[in-house]
Amino acid sequence: MEFFIASVWAAGLAVGIAAFGCGIGQGMGLNGAVSGVARNPEASGKITVTLLIGLAMIESLCIYALVVALILIYAHPQAAAVAELLAH
């Protein structure tokens, strides 16, 4: 049971840190894109495409952290025992 509690805490902490890091990264990317468009408005199309691809890559890191967190919670040996315990 202690392992399950530790896994839940680790999963929550991992997703929180990943979301924080992704938010910071996306903010920095958006800042750079807005600065680039302000300096050179003619290049806004290329900057927007590159920005959207970069934001998708950054967001995928947060999704990977969520997948790892879900694996920590649901794919360990005690998951069935905990589910049975909570069902009663």
C-alpha positions in Angstrom: 0.0 0.0 0.0 2.9 2.4 0.7 4.2 1.8 -2.7 0.9 2.7 -4.3 0.8 5.9 -2.2 4.3 6.8 -3.3 3.4 6.1 -6.9 0.4 8.4 -6.8 2.5 11.2 -5.2 5.3 10.7 -7.8 2.8 10.8 -10.6 1.2 14.0 -9.4 4.5 15.6 -8.9 5.7 14.6 -12.3 2.7 15.9 -14.1 2.9 19.2 -12.1 6.6 19.7 -12.9 6.0 18.8 -16.5 3.1 21.2 -16.9 5.1 24.0 -15.2 8.1 23.4 -17.5 5.9 23.2 -20.6 4.1 26.5 -19.6 7.5 28.3 -19.2 8.7 26.9 -22.5 5.6 27.9 -24.4 5.7 31.3 -22.9 9.3 31.8 -24.0 8.5 30.5 -27.5 5.5 32.8 -27.8 7.7 35.7 -26.6 10.3 35.0 -29.2 7.7 34.7 -32.0 5.9 37.9 -31.1 9.3 39.7 -30.9 10.2 38.3 -34.3 6.9 39.4 -35.9 7.3 42.9 -34.3 10.7 43.2 -35.9 9.9 41.8 -39.3 6.1 41.7 -40.1 6.7 40.2 -43.5 8.0 37.0 -42.0 5.0 36.4 -39.8 3.8 33.4 -41.9 7.0 31.4 -41.5 7.3 32.5 -37.8 3.7 31.4 -37.1 4.2 27.9 -38.7 7.5 27.4 -36.8 5.9 28.6 -33.6 2.9 26.1 -33.9 5.2 23.2 -34.6 7.4 24.1 -31.7 4.4 24.5 -29.4 3.2 21.1 -30.4 6.6 19.5 -29.6 6.6 21.2 -26.2 3.1 20.0 -25.5 4.0 16.5 -26.4 6.5 16.5 -23.6 3.7 17.2 -21.1 1.7 14.4 -22.6 4.6 12.0 -22.2 4.8 12.9 -18.6 1.1 12.2 -18.2 1.5 8.8 -19.8 4.4 7.9 -17.5 2.3 9.1 -14.5 -0.6 6.9 -15.6 1.8 4.0 -15.9 3.1 4.6 -12.4 -0.5 4.6 -11.0 -2.1 1.8 -12.9 0.6 -0.6 -14.2 2.3 -1.8 -11.0 1.8 -5.2 -9.2 -0.4 -3.7 -6.4 -2.9 -2.0 -8.7 -5.3 -4.9 -8.7 -5.1 -5.3 -4.9 -5.7 -1.6 -4.3 -8.7 -1.6 -6.7 -10.2 -4.6 -4.9 -9.6 -2.9 -1.6 -11.3 0.3 -2.7 -14.2 -1.6 -4.3 -15.3 -3.0 -0.9 
